[in-house]
Amino acid sequence: MFTYIIRCMDDSLYCGYTTDIDRRIEEHKKSIGSKYVRAKKYKKTEIVFRLKSKCDAMKLEKRIKKLKKQEKEKLIAGDISLLSSFEIEFSIYFSE
């Protein structure tokens, strides 16, 4: 399972989770799926987290969505301390 953050053409950030990260990113690139990304247009994948379960991926997505944009930018830059109080195991799968 994966939780990911992508950047849209208007510089906004979108967070989601998926079982197949490659398929999901391709869907975003083709404007399939998420209404938000379809409207804002995919720019690039910023960071992808690998998790053990769907439940953990959903929890991480929910946690990230509560962060302010500035905090999400710090997370993308590598400051995972924002997630330190979050008691699930994850690894960074991809970071641009």
N, CA, C and O atoms as CSV, one atom per row, in Angstrom:
chain,resi,resn,atom,element,x,y,z
A,1,MET,N,N,0.846,-1.190,0.000
A,1,MET,CA,C,0.000,0.000,0.000
A,1,MET,C,C,0.882,1.241,0.000
A,1,MET,O,O,1.992,1.239,0.532
A,2,PHE,N,N,0.368,2.280,-0.599
A,2,PHE,CA,C,1.124,3.513,-0.744
A,2,PHE,C,C,0.246,4.724,-0.429
A,2,PHE,O,O,-0.949,4.739,-0.725
A,3,THR,N,N,0.855,5.721,0.169
A,3,THR,CA,C,0.263,7.044,0.312
A,3,THR,C,C,1.202,7.976,-0.428
A,3,THR,O,O,2.422,7.836,-0.336
A,4,TYR,N,N,0.643,8.929,-1.164
A,4,TYR,CA,C,1.490,9.757,-2.016
A,4,TYR,C,C,1.013,11.206,-2.022
A,4,TYR,O,O,-0.136,11.511,-1.701
A,5,ILE,N,N,1.934,12.081,-2.398
A,5,ILE,CA,C,1.609,13.494,-2.610
A,5,ILE,C,C,2.077,13.854,-4.008
A,5,ILE,O,O,3.223,13.607,-4.384
A,6,ILE,N,N,1.159,14.444,-4.770
A,6,ILE,CA,C,1.537,14.943,-6.094
A,6,ILE,C,C,1.301,16.447,-6.142
A,6,ILE,O,O,0.471,16.992,-5.415
A,7,ARG,N,N,2.052,17.096,-7.013
A,7,ARG,CA,C,1.903,18.535,-7.232
A,7,ARG,C,C,1.119,18.737,-8.528
A,7,ARG,O,O,1.359,18.070,-9.534
A,8,CYS,N,N,0.190,19.664,-8.470
A,8,CYS,CA,C,-0.610,19.999,-9.656
A,8,CYS,C,C,-0.020,21.238,-10.330
A,8,CYS,O,O,0.836,21.921,-9.767
A,9,MET,N,N,-0.489,21.512,-11.537
A,9,MET,CA,C,0.028,22.628,-12.328
A,9,MET,C,C,-0.134,23.985,-11.635
A,9,MET,O,O,0.653,24.897,-11.887
A,10,ASP,N,N,-1.134,24.131,-10.772
A,10,ASP,CA,C,-1.335,25.399,-10.065
A,10,ASP,C,C,-0.544,25.448,-8.760
A,10,ASP,O,O,-0.752,26.344,-7.941
A,11,ASP,N,N,0.361,24.491,-8.563
A,11,ASP,CA,C,1.241,24.367,-7.392
A,11,ASP,C,C,0.516,23.852,-6.149
A,11,ASP,O,O,1.102,23.825,-5.066
A,12,SER,N,N,-0.738,23.446,-6.283
A,12,SER,CA,C,-1.435,22.841,-5.151
A,12,SER,C,C,-0.940,21.403,-4.995
A,12,SER,O,O,-0.344,20.832,-5.908
A,13,LEU,N,N,-1.200,20.831,-3.821
A,13,LEU,CA,C,-0.760,19.471,-3.519
A,13,LEU,C,C,-1.973,18.579,-3.308
A,13,LEU,O,O,-2.962,18.984,-2.698
A,14,TYR,N,N,-1.881,17.371,-3.818
A,14,TYR,CA,C,-2.951,16.383,-3.676
A,14,TYR,C,C,-2.360,15.152,-2.995
A,14,TYR,O,O,-1.278,14.692,-3.361
A,15,CYS,N,N,-3.063,14.631,-2.022
A,15,CYS,CA,C,-2.624,13.436,-1.304
A,15,CYS,C,C,-3.655,12.332,-1.512
A,15,CYS,O,O,-4.860,12.576,-1.465
A,16,GLY,N,N,-3.163,11.112,-1.743
A,16,GLY,CA,C,-4.040,9.964,-1.910
A,16,GLY,C,C,-3.361,8.686,-1.478
A,16,GLY,O,O,-2.200,8.697,-1.067
A,17,TYR,N,N,-4.085,7.582,-1.571
A,17,TYR,CA,C,-3.496,6.271,-1.282
A,17,TYR,C,C,-3.914,5.302,-2.373
A,17,TYR,O,O,-4.923,5.503,-3.049
A,18,THR,N,N,-3.124,4.244,-2.536
A,18,THR,CA,C,-3.392,3.270,-3.588
A,18,THR,C,C,-2.672,1.957,-3.301
A,18,THR,O,O,-1.757,1.899,-2.479
A,19,THR,N,N,-3.101,0.911,-3.990
A,19,THR,CA,C,-2.403,-0.372,-3.908
A,19,THR,C,C,-1.331,-0.474,-4.989
A,19,THR,O,O,-0.357,-1.212,-4.840
A,20,ASP,N,N,-1.516,0.273,-6.076
A,20,ASP,CA,C,-0.605,0.202,-7.223
A,20,ASP,C,C,-0.178,1.625,-7.602
A,20,ASP,O,O,-0.889,2.314,-8.334
A,21,ILE,N,N,0.964,2.054,-7.112
A,21,ILE,CA,C,1.394,3.437,-7.292
A,21,ILE,C,C,1.662,3.777,-8.756
A,21,ILE,O,O,1.318,4.872,-9.201
A,22,ASP,N,N,2.258,2.880,-9.499
A,22,ASP,CA,C,2.555,3.171,-10.905
A,22,ASP,C,C,1.279,3.392,-11.714
A,22,ASP,O,O,1.191,4.334,-12.501
A,23,ARG,N,N,0.295,2.521,-11.517
A,23,ARG,CA,C,-0.990,2.657,-12.206
A,23,ARG,C,C,-1.671,3.963,-11.818
A,23,ARG,O,O,-2.192,4.678,-12.674
A,24,ARG,N,N,-1.663,4.266,-10.532
A,24,ARG,CA,C,-2.376,5.453,-10.052
A,24,ARG,C,C,-1.749,6.745,-10.574
A,24,ARG,O,O,-2.464,7.672,-10.956
A,25,ILE,N,N,-0.439,6.810,-10.591
A,25,ILE,CA,C,0.232,8.011,-11.116
A,25,ILE,C,C,-0.073,8.168,-12.606
A,25,ILE,O,O,-0.300,9.283,-13.077
A,26,GLU,N,N,-0.079,7.068,-13.343
A,26,GLU,CA,C,-0.431,7.131,-14.769
A,26,GLU,C,C,-1.859,7.637,-14.951
A,26,GLU,O,O,-2.138,8.410,-15.867
A,27,GLU,N,N,-2.764,7.194,-14.070
A,27,GLU,CA,C,-4.144,7.683,-14.131
A,27,GLU,C,C,-4.193,9.194,-13.915
A,27,GLU,O,O,-4.905,9.907,-14.623
A,28,HIS,N,N,-3.437,9.674,-12.938
A,28,HIS,CA,C,-3.410,11.117,-12.683
A,28,HIS,C,C,-2.854,11.860,-13.899
A,28,HIS,O,O,-3.384,12.899,-14.291
A,29,LYS,N,N,-1.800,11.330,-14.485
A,29,LYS,CA,C,-1.204,11.972,-15.658
A,29,LYS,C,C,-2.199,12.060,-16.813
A,29,LYS,O,O,-2.174,13.018,-17.585
A,30,LYS,N,N,-3.074,11.060,-16.930
A,30,LYS,CA,C,-4.066,11.016,-18.001
A,30,LYS,C,C,-5.402,11.650,-17.601
A,30,LYS,O,O,-6.380,11.573,-18.344
A,31,SER,N,N,-5.432,12.274,-16.421
A,31,SER,CA,C,-6.651,12.912,-15.887
A,31,SER,C,C,-7.795,11.922,-15.711
A,31,SER,O,O,-8.953,12.234,-15.991
A,32,ILE,N,N,-7.455,10.731,-15.245
A,32,ILE,CA,C,-8.451,9.703,-14.935
A,32,ILE,C,C,-8.524,9.572,-13.419
A,32,ILE,O,O,-7.494,9.549,-12.746
A,33,GLY,N,N,-9.729,9.486,-12.887
A,33,GLY,CA,C,-9.852,9.240,-11.456
A,33,GLY,C,C,-10.217,10.486,-10.683
A,33,GLY,O,O,-11.355,10.949,-10.757
A,34,SER,N,N,-9.292,11.026,-9.960
A,34,SER,CA,C,-9.528,12.143,-9.058
A,34,SER,C,C,-10.054,13.384,-9.783
A,34,SER,O,O,-9.428,13.878,-10.720
A,35,LYS,N,N,-11.205,13.876,-9.339
A,35,LYS,CA,C,-11.784,15.097,-9.917
A,35,LYS,C,C,-10.870,16.294,-9.658
A,35,LYS,O,O,-10.736,17.182,-10.499
A,36,TYR,N,N,-10.246,16.301,-8.485
A,36,TYR,CA,C,-9.367,17.415,-8.126
A,36,TYR,C,C,-8.191,17.503,-9.095
A,36,TYR,O,O,-7.913,18.569,-9.644
A,37,VAL,N,N,-7.503,16.380,-9.303
A,37,VAL,CA,C,-6.337,16.383,-10.188
A,37,VAL,C,C,-6.767,16.583,-11.639
A,37,VAL,O,O,-6.046,17.205,-12.419
A,38,ARG,N,N,-7.913,16.071,-11.996
A,38,ARG,CA,C,-8.430,16.287,-13.351
A,38,ARG,C,C,-8.597,17.785,-13.616
A,38,ARG,O,O,-8.277,18.270,-14.702
A,39,ALA,N,N,-9.094,18.505,-12.629
A,39,ALA,CA,C,-9.315,19.943,-12.777
A,39,ALA,C,C,-8.022,20.747,-12.709
A,39,ALA,O,O,-7.853,21.722,-13.440
A,40,LYS,N,N,-7.114,20.336,-11.833
A,40,LYS,CA,C,-5.883,21.105,-11.595
A,40,LYS,C,C,-4.715,20.665,-12.471
A,40,LYS,O,O,-3.749,21.413,-12.624
A,41,LYS,N,N,-4.780,19.489,-13.038
A,41,LYS,CA,C,-3.761,18.894,-13.921
A,41,LYS,C,C,-2.491,18.486,-13.158
A,41,LYS,O,O,-1.916,19.263,-12.396
A,42,TYR,N,N,-2.094,17.263,-13.392
A,42,TYR,CA,C,-0.900,16.665,-12.785
A,42,TYR,C,C,0.365,17.386,-13.261
A,42,TYR,O,O,0.508,17.688,-14.446
A,43,LYS,N,N,1.265,17.652,-12.339
A,43,LYS,CA,C,2.572,18.219,-12.678
A,43,LYS,C,C,3.686,17.222,-12.381
A,43,LYS,O,O,4.478,16.893,-13.264
A,44,LYS,N,N,3.750,16.733,-11.117
A,44,LYS,CA,C,4.780,15.750,-10.777
A,44,LYS,C,C,4.467,15.054,-9.463
A,44,LYS,O,O,3.700,15.552,-8.639
A,45,THR,N,N,5.076,13.896,-9.291
A,45,THR,CA,C,4.969,13.154,-8.041
A,45,THR,C,C,6.032,13.681,-7.102
A,45,THR,O,O,7.210,13.721,-7.460
A,46,GLU,N,N,5.638,14.087,-5.911
A,46,GLU,CA,C,6.586,14.654,-4.957
A,46,GLU,C,C,7.173,13.610,-4.015
A,46,GLU,O,O,8.389,13.532,-3.844
A,47,ILE,N,N,6.297,12.806,-3.402
A,47,ILE,CA,C,6.777,11.828,-2.424
A,47,ILE,C,C,5.772,10.679,-2.337
A,47,ILE,O,O,4.562,10.872,-2.455
A,48,VAL,N,N,6.313,9.481,-2.127
A,48,VAL,CA,C,5.486,8.285,-1.991
A,48,VAL,C,C,5.958,7.523,-0.760
A,48,VAL,O,O,7.153,7.284,-0.589
A,49,PHE,N,N,5.017,7.145,0.091
A,49,PHE,CA,C,5.305,6.357,1.285
A,49,PHE,C,C,4.782,4.942,1.080
A,49,PHE,O,O,3.681,4.750,0.564
A,50,ARG,N,N,5.575,3.953,1.486
A,50,ARG,CA,C,5.128,2.558,1.442
A,50,ARG,C,C,4.677,2.174,2.846
A,50,ARG,O,O,5.361,2.443,3.834
A,51,LEU,N,N,3.503,1.535,2.912
A,51,LEU,CA,C,2.940,1.115,4.192
A,51,LEU,C,C,2.551,-0.354,4.144
A,51,LEU,O,O,2.452,-0.945,3.068
A,52,LYS,N,N,2.332,-0.938,5.312
A,52,LYS,CA,C,2.042,-2.369,5.399
A,52,LYS,C,C,0.601,-2.727,5.085
A,52,LYS,O,O,0.324,-3.833,4.622
A,53,SER,N,N,-0.325,-1.797,5.333
A,53,SER,CA,C,-1.738,-2.150,5.164
A,53,SER,C,C,-2.539,-0.977,4.608
A,53,SER,O,O,-2.103,0.174,4.650
A,54,LYS,N,N,-3.712,-1.297,4.090
A,54,LYS,CA,C,-4.630,-0.278,3.584
A,54,LYS,C,C,-5.033,0.653,4.721
A,54,LYS,O,O,-5.122,1.867,4.538
A,55,CYS,N,N,-5.270,0.092,5.868
A,55,CYS,CA,C,-5.657,0.881,7.036
A,55,CYS,C,C,-4.584,1.923,7.354
A,55,CYS,O,O,-4.901,3.089,7.590
A,56,ASP,N,N,-3.319,1.506,7.359
A,56,ASP,CA,C,-2.221,2.433,7.639
A,56,ASP,C,C,-2.100,3.496,6.551
A,56,ASP,O,O,-1.844,4.663,6.847
A,57,ALA,N,N,-2.282,3.098,5.297
A,57,ALA,CA,C,-2.204,4.049,4.183
A,57,ALA,C,C,-3.308,5.101,4.302
A,57,ALA,O,O,-3.071,6.284,4.059
A,58,MET,N,N,-4.496,4.674,4.670
A,58,MET,CA,C,-5.612,5.598,4.830
A,58,MET,C,C,-5.378,6.543,6.011
A,58,MET,O,O,-5.698,7.729,5.939
A,59,LYS,N,N,-4.817,6.006,7.095
A,59,LYS,CA,C,-4.520,6.839,8.267
A,59,LYS,C,C,-3.472,7.893,7.934
A,59,LYS,O,O,-3.601,9.050,8.334
A,60,LEU,N,N,-2.434,7.493,7.200
A,60,LEU,CA,C,-1.390,8.443,6.827
A,60,LEU,C,C,-1.954,9.517,5.896
A,60,LEU,O,O,-1.647,10.699,6.052
A,61,GLU,N,N,-2.770,9.109,4.935
A,61,GLU,CA,C,-3.400,10.078,4.038
A,61,GLU,C,C,-4.212,11.092,4.840
A,61,GLU,O,O,-4.108,12.296,4.606
A,62,LYS,N,N,-5.006,10.617,5.768
A,62,LYS,CA,C,-5.836,11.498,6.591
A,62,LYS,C,C,-4.966,12.466,7.383
A,62,LYS,O,O,-5.286,13.650,7.493
A,63,ARG,N,N,-3.872,11.962,7.930
A,63,ARG,CA,C,-2.950,12.799,8.718
A,63,ARG,C,C,-2.316,13.886,7.832
A,63,ARG,O,O,-2.251,15.053,8.220
A,64,ILE,N,N,-1.857,13.494,6.654
A,64,ILE,CA,C,-1.217,14.448,5.743
A,64,ILE,C,C,-2.214,15.506,5.279
A,64,ILE,O,O,-1.868,16.683,5.178
A,65,LYS,N,N,-3.443,15.094,4.998
A,65,LYS,CA,C,-4.460,16.041,4.538
A,65,LYS,C,C,-4.777,17.104,5.585
A,65,LYS,O,O,-5.246,18.188,5.237
A,66,LYS,N,N,-4.530,16.816,6.849
A,66,LYS,CA,C,-4.766,17.785,7.921
A,66,LYS,C,C,-3.630,18.797,8.042
A,66,LYS,O,O,-3.789,19.829,8.695
A,67,LEU,N,N,-2.486,18.512,7.420
A,67,LEU,CA,C,-1.351,19.429,7.491
A,67,LEU,C,C,-1.608,20.670,6.639
A,67,LEU,O,O,-2.321,20.611,5.637
A,68,LYS,N,N,-1.026,21.780,7.045
A,68,LYS,CA,C,-1.080,22.998,6.240
A,68,LYS,C,C,-0.137,22.809,5.056
A,68,LYS,O,O,0.745,21.950,5.091
A,69,LYS,N,N,-0.321,23.607,4.013
A,69,LYS,CA,C,0.513,23.469,2.816
A,69,LYS,C,C,1.989,23.628,3.160
A,69,LYS,O,O,2.822,22.883,2.642
A,70,GLN,N,N,2.327,24.575,4.017
A,70,GLN,CA,C,3.715,24.785,4.431
A,70,GLN,C,C,4.289,23.514,5.043
A,70,GLN,O,O,5.436,23.152,4.778
A,71,GLU,N,N,3.496,22.846,5.852
A,71,GLU,CA,C,3.950,21.612,6.505
A,71,GLU,C,C,4.118,20.495,5.476
A,71,GLU,O,O,5.055,19.702,5.567
A,72,LYS,N,N,3.222,20.433,4.507
A,72,LYS,CA,C,3.351,19.433,3.448
A,72,LYS,C,C,4.623,19.680,2.645
A,72,LYS,O,O,5.297,18.731,2.245
A,73,GLU,N,N,4.954,20.946,2.408
A,73,GLU,CA,C,6.179,21.283,1.682
A,73,GLU,C,C,7.410,20.830,2.475
A,73,GLU,O,O,8.377,20.333,1.898
A,74,LYS,N,N,7.367,21.003,3.803
A,74,LYS,CA,C,8.469,20.537,4.663
A,74,LYS,C,C,8.590,19.019,4.593
A,74,LYS,O,O,9.694,18.477,4.542
A,75,LEU,N,N,7.455,18.346,4.590
A,75,LEU,CA,C,7.442,16.886,4.484
A,75,LEU,C,C,8.074,16.448,3.173
A,75,LEU,O,O,8.887,15.524,3.151
A,76,ILE,N,N,7.709,17.100,2.095
A,76,ILE,CA,C,8.270,16.801,0.776
A,76,ILE,C,C,9.774,17.035,0.771
A,76,ILE,O,O,10.520,16.296,0.129
A,77,ALA,N,N,10.217,18.062,1.487
A,77,ALA,CA,C,11.639,18.396,1.564
A,77,ALA,C,C,12.421,17.424,2.442
A,77,ALA,O,O,13.648,17.498,2.509
A,78,GLY,N,N,11.716,16.512,3.118
A,78,GLY,CA,C,12.399,15.484,3.904
A,78,GLY,C,C,12.222,15.579,5.403
A,78,GLY,O,O,12.789,14.770,6.139
A,79,ASP,N,N,11.452,16.542,5.876
A,79,ASP,CA,C,11.231,16.706,7.310
A,79,ASP,C,C,10.082,15.806,7.761
A,79,ASP,O,O,8.939,16.248,7.869
A,80,ILE,N,N,10.399,14.546,8.022
A,80,ILE,CA,C,9.335,13.614,8.422
A,80,ILE,C,C,9.013,13.708,9.911
A,80,ILE,O,O,8.195,12.938,10.414
A,81,SER,N,N,9.650,14.646,10.624
A,81,SER,CA,C,9.344,14.828,12.044
A,81,SER,C,C,7.874,15.196,12.246
A,81,SER,O,O,7.317,14.984,13.323
A,82,LEU,N,N,7.253,15.749,11.202
A,82,LEU,CA,C,5.830,16.088,11.280
A,82,LEU,C,C,4.962,14.850,11.469
A,82,LEU,O,O,3.815,14.945,11.904
A,83,LEU,N,N,5.517,13.699,11.140
A,83,LEU,CA,C,4.773,12.442,11.273
A,83,LEU,C,C,5.285,11.595,12.431
A,83,LEU,O,O,4.850,10.456,12.605
A,84,SER,N,N,6.207,12.139,13.226
A,84,SER,CA,C,6.850,11.346,14.277
A,84,SER,C,C,5.884,10.859,15.349
A,84,SER,O,O,6.084,9.782,15.912
A,85,SER,N,N,4.850,11.625,15.637
A,85,SER,CA,C,3.886,11.201,16.660
A,85,SER,C,C,2.897,10.176,16.112
A,85,SER,O,O,2.098,9.610,16.860
A,86,PHE,N,N,2.954,9.949,14.844
A,86,PHE,CA,C,2.051,9.029,14.175
A,86,PHE,C,C,2.608,7.622,14.320
A,86,PHE,O,O,3.697,7.339,13.822
A,87,GLU,N,N,1.897,6.755,14.979
A,87,GLU,CA,C,2.444,5.460,15.344
A,87,GLU,C,C,2.142,4.363,14.331
A,87,GLU,O,O,1.494,3.368,14.654
A,88,ILE,N,N,2.613,4.552,13.114
A,88,ILE,CA,C,2.566,3.496,12.110
A,88,ILE,C,C,3.924,3.442,11.427
A,88,ILE,O,O,4.655,4.431,11.385
A,89,GLU,N,N,4.245,2.281,10.900
A,89,GLU,CA,C,5.508,2.122,10.200
A,89,GLU,C,C,5.321,2.460,8.731
A,89,GLU,O,O,4.365,2.016,8.095
A,90,PHE,N,N,6.240,3.248,8.202
A,90,PHE,CA,C,6.238,3.558,6.791
A,90,PHE,C,C,7.669,3.769,6.351
A,90,PHE,O,O,8.560,4.002,7.167
A,91,SER,N,N,7.873,3.684,5.064
A,91,SER,CA,C,9.178,4.019,4.502
A,91,SER,C,C,8.933,4.929,3.304
A,91,SER,O,O,7.879,4.875,2.670
A,92,ILE,N,N,9.915,5.755,3.008
A,92,ILE,CA,C,9.791,6.609,1.833
A,92,ILE,C,C,10.173,5.768,0.632
A,92,ILE,O,O,11.302,5.289,0.519
A,93,TYR,N,N,9.225,5.601,-0.251
A,93,TYR,CA,C,9.387,4.768,-1.443
A,93,TYR,C,C,9.978,5.579,-2.591
A,93,TYR,O,O,10.768,5.072,-3.387
A,94,PHE,N,N,9.580,6.845,-2.662
A,94,PHE,CA,C,10.033,7.714,-3.745
A,94,PHE,C,C,9.963,9.153,-3.259
A,94,PHE,O,O,8.999,9.555,-2.608
A,95,SER,N,N,10.986,9.914,-3.578
A,95,SER,CA,C,10.977,11.333,-3.268
A,95,SER,C,C,11.762,12.054,-4.337
A,95,SER,O,O,12.916,11.713,-4.597
A,96,GLU,N,N,11.149,13.053,-4.966
A,96,GLU,CA,C,11.845,13.777,-6.042
A,96,GLU,C,C,12.739,14.852,-5.516
A,96,GLU,O,O,13.391,15.548,-6.294
